[in-house]
């Protein structure tokens, strides 16, 4: 019954602020917690990167403390999920041996405890969402983990819908990260002015195949021609590092 109510209320969520209020007023009834993070990320050569995060009553200073040198936010809890792809429970007083000392010191300093985290990889969108609950009233166990497994698909779809409300530049950045490796390679050549024929020759594929890729790329990035693509790419580059995690 609580899950049905949660699903029904999720249908009205369209914005970041709406997502925050929905989790406060509805998710907390199902899985009590005091703070939460939801994020969107993608896989890359080094592992996984979080492109954006929505914080709900979470200490933002902790996130700023753990940013790496290129501005990305990383967490050993997410890395543990990547190994198991199952709900992760973390106890700050009984941490895993490989948890970075600096991260743990900051984590404890902000009173973060009783953590339950889970994520969902989305093959179609070429990315995934990550969700962590903090300061749960009791240490989460099997019941909470099972319940969170049922809730995360709803969180995933709701967050993906919320991403559509972000600014045009943020949507372009997220869409760019969702491209396949081959699509990103073609975008790189298009960005420096190569024709379809030249891209076909460079990549050893037919020009018709390139045309198909270009159509798919334009649809995914929300542009209608090469001029728009080049302009949006320039704006994207001017914003800063690719791996910088934006926090809402």
C-alpha positions in Angstrom: 0.0 0.0 0.0 2.8 2.4 0.9 4.6 1.6 -2.3 1.5 2.2 -4.4 1.1 5.6 -2.7 4.8 6.3 -3.5 4.3 5.4 -7.1 1.2 7.5 -7.4 2.9 10.6 -5.9 6.0 10.2 -8.1 3.9 10.8 -11.2 3.7 14.5 -10.3 7.4 15.0 -9.9 8.9 17.1 -12.7 11.6 19.3 -11.2 14.6 19.1 -8.9 12.7 21.0 -6.1 9.8 18.7 -6.7 12.0 15.7 -6.4 13.4 16.9 -3.1 10.0 17.5 -1.6 8.7 14.2 -2.9 11.5 12.3 -1.1 11.0 14.2 2.1 7.2 13.9 2.2 6.7 10.4 0.6 9.9 8.3 0.4 10.7 8.9 4.1 7.4 7.3 5.0 8.5 4.1 3.3 12.2 4.2 4.3 12.8 6.6 7.1 16.1 8.6 6.8 17.3 12.1 7.5 19.4 12.8 4.4 19.7 11.6 0.8 21.6 11.8 -2.4 20.4 10.9 -5.9 22.8 11.1 -8.8 23.2 10.4 -12.5 26.5 8.9 -13.7 28.2 7.1 -16.6 31.0 4.6 -17.1 34.3 5.7 -18.4 37.8 4.3 -18.8 38.6 4.9 -15.2 35.4 3.3 -13.9 32.4 5.5 -13.2 31.8 9.2 -13.0 28.9 11.1 -11.4 27.7 13.9 -13.7 25.1 15.4 -11.4 23.8 14.9 -7.8 20.7 16.1 -6.1 21.1 16.4 -2.3 18.2 16.3 0.1 19.1 17.7 3.6 22.7 16.4 3.0 25.8 18.3 4.2 27.1 19.9 1.0 30.4 20.7 2.6 31.2 17.0 2.8 30.8 16.8 -1.0 33.2 19.7 -1.5 35.8 18.1 0.7 35.8 14.9 -1.3 36.0 16.4 -4.8 39.1 15.2 -6.6 41.5 17.4 -8.6 39.2 17.6 -11.7 36.1 18.4 -9.7 34.5 15.0 -9.7 32.8 13.5 -6.6 33.6 9.9 -5.9 32.5 7.6 -3.1 33.7 4.1 -2.0 30.0 3.2 -1.4 29.3 3.6 -5.1 32.4 1.6 -5.9 31.2 -1.2 -3.6 27.9 -1.2 -5.5 29.8 -1.6 -8.8 31.3 -4.8 -7.6 28.1 -6.3 -6.2 25.3 -4.5 -8.0 23.2 -5.1 -4.9 22.1 -2.8 -2.1 25.1 -1.6 -0.1 24.9 -1.1 3.7 27.7 1.0 5.2 28.6 1.5 8.9 31.0 4.4 9.5 32.1 2.8 12.8 33.0 -0.5 11.1 34.3 0.6 7.6 35.7 -1.6 4.9 39.5 -1.8 4.9 39.9 0.0 1.6 37.9 3.1 2.5 40.1 6.2 2.0 41.0 7.8 5.4 40.3 11.4 4.3 36.9 10.4 3.0 36.0 8.5 6.2 37.2 11.4 8.4 34.9 13.8 6.6 32.1 11.3 6.5 32.2 10.8 10.3 32.8 14.5 10.9 29.4 15.3 9.4 27.6 12.7 11.5 26.8 10.5 8.5 25.8 6.9 9.5 23.4 4.0 8.9 23.8 4.2 5.1 21.8 2.2 2.6 22.7 2.7 -1.1 21.6 1.2 -4.4 21.8 2.1 -8.1 20.3 1.1 -11.4 22.2 0.9 -14.7 20.2 1.9 -17.8 21.5 0.3 -21.0 19.1 2.3 -23.2 20.2 5.7 -21.7 23.8 4.5 -21.4 24.1 5.7 -17.8 22.6 5.0 -14.4 21.2 6.5 -11.3 22.7 6.2 -7.8 20.7 6.6 -4.6 22.0 6.8 -1.0 20.0 7.1 2.3 21.8 8.4 5.4 21.1 8.6 9.1 18.4 5.9 9.0 16.9 5.5 12.5 18.4 2.0 12.8 21.2 0.2 11.0 19.6 -1.1 7.7 19.2 -4.8 7.3 17.8 -7.4 5.0 14.2 -6.0 5.2 15.3 -2.4 4.3 17.6 -3.6 1.5 14.8 -5.7 0.0 12.4 -2.7 0.2 15.0 -0.4 -1.3 15.5 -2.8 -4.2 11.8 -2.4 -5.0 11.9 1.4 -4.7 15.0 2.2 -6.7 13.5 1.5 -10.2 10.9 4.2 -9.3 13.6 6.6 -8.1 15.5 5.9 -11.3 12.6 6.7 -13.7 11.6 9.8 -11.6 15.1 11.2 -11.6 15.5 10.6 -15.3 12.3 12.6 -15.8 13.6 15.4 -13.5 16.7 15.7 -15.6 14.5 17.0 -18.4 13.8 20.1 -16.3 17.5 21.1 -16.1 18.9 24.0 -18.0 19.6 23.5 -21.7 23.3 23.3 -21.1 23.0 20.8 -18.4 20.8 18.6 -20.5 23.3 18.8 -23.4 26.1 17.7 -21.1 24.1 14.8 -19.8 23.1 13.8 -23.3 26.7 14.1 -24.5 27.8 11.7 -21.8 25.1 9.2 -22.8 26.5 8.8 -26.3 28.2 5.5 -27.2 32.0 5.4 -27.8 31.6 5.4 -31.6 29.0 8.3 -31.5 31.4 10.3 -29.3 34.2 9.6 -31.8 32.0 10.8 -34.7 31.0 13.9 -32.7 34.7 14.7 -32.3 35.2 14.7 -36.0 32.1 16.6 -36.8 33.2 19.2 -34.2 36.3 20.0 -36.2 34.5 20.3 -39.5 34.9 16.9 -41.1 32.3 15.9 -43.8 30.4 12.6 -43.7 32.7 11.2 -46.4 35.8 12.2 -44.5 34.4 10.6 -41.2 33.5 7.5 -43.2 37.1 7.2 -44.6 38.7 7.8 -41.2 36.6 5.2 -39.4 36.5 2.6 -42.2 32.7 2.6 -42.5 30.3 3.6 -45.3 29.0 7.1 -45.7 25.4 5.8 -45.2 26.4 4.4 -41.9 27.9 7.8 -40.9 24.6 9.5 -42.0 22.7 7.1 -39.7 25.0 7.9 -36.8 24.7 11.6 -37.4 20.9 11.4 -37.3 21.0 9.5 -34.1 23.5 11.9 -32.6 21.4 15.0 -33.5 18.3 13.3 -32.0 20.1 12.5 -28.8 21.7 15.9 -28.4 18.7 17.9 -29.4 20.3 19.7 -32.3 19.1 20.0 -35.9 22.3 20.7 -37.8 26.1 20.8 -37.7 26.2 24.6 -36.9 24.2 24.0 -33.8 26.3 21.0 -32.8 29.5 23.0 -33.1 28.1 25.9 -31.1 26.8 23.6 -28.3 30.1 21.7 -28.2 32.0 25.0 -27.8 29.7 26.1 -25.0 30.1 22.7 -23.3 33.9 22.9 -23.4 33.8 26.4 -22.0 31.9 25.2 -18.9 34.9 23.2 -17.5 36.1 19.6 -17.0 34.0 16.8 -18.3 34.2 14.9 -15.0 33.1 17.8 -12.8 30.1 16.7 -10.8 27.3 19.3 -10.6 25.4 19.4 -7.3 21.8 20.6 -6.9 
